[in-house]
Amino acid sequence: MARLQFWYEFASPYSYLAAMRIEEEALEAGVEADWRPFLLGPIFAKRGWKTSPFNLFPERGRYMRRDLERWAERLSIPFTMPDPFPQYAVRAARIALIAGDEGWNARFSKAVFLAEFSEGLDISRIDVLRGIVEDLGQDADAVMERIKDIAVKERLRAETAEAEDLGIFGAPTFVSPDGELFWGNDRLGEALRWTAGHN
């Protein structure tokens, strides 16, 4: 089965929308989703941005909020804008890498997105992340200890560097096996069709 890389950032509300639907739509298209967490902060920083462009450009931010509300209604999923925005997502991304090695990344990532964009919880908090890991039946003590490892930290840096090398500048971004980039939640369908048709 062809694999479509799903590059996502936990602080990204559009990544939330994509995460909530990619598995079902990928299955229908005969494509497998490869969940790839990374950080947008370092990429934005190289452009001189210290926060999300949705904060830097107020008109864009207002549009984003209404667009997200429309999408959430369309998908029949809850949406709450977290405060603060964007959230600090480094620890969550490290856990996602660990979870990816052990086969529970999709479940973990969706749970984090729901905690953040449905319940309005602060995903930078250790207790919030610990609770999610425990709810998934994992050893929270072991996982929370592992995210301190230099190897895990370096791996997340490497993943972010790979995303930048691929030309990724926002999230979500989908990358097909032949290297085509599709940026944005609204490009998921196109990315899946391309991947299914060019395998």
CORBELVEN-V392464 format. One record per run of one state. SS is the DSSP state (A for helix, B for strand, O for the rest). FROM is the first residue (numbers start at 1). TO is the last residue. If there is no record, write none. Layout:
((SS | FROM | TO) (SS | FROM | TO))
This chain:
((O | 1 | 1) (B | 2 | 8) (O | 9 | 12) (A | 13 | 19) (O | 20 | 21) (A | 22 | 29) (O | 30 | 30) (B | 31 | 37) (O | 38 | 40) (A | 41 | 45) (O | 46 | 52) (A | 53 | 56) (O | 57 | 57) (A | 58 | 75) (O | 76 | 89) (A | 90 | 102) (O | 103 | 104) (A | 105 | 117) (O | 118 | 125) (A | 126 | 135) (O | 136 | 139) (A | 140 | 146) (O | 147 | 149) (A | 150 | 165) (O | 166 | 172) (B | 173 | 175) (O | 176 | 180) (B | 181 | 183) (O | 184 | 184) (A | 185 | 197) (O | 198 | 199))
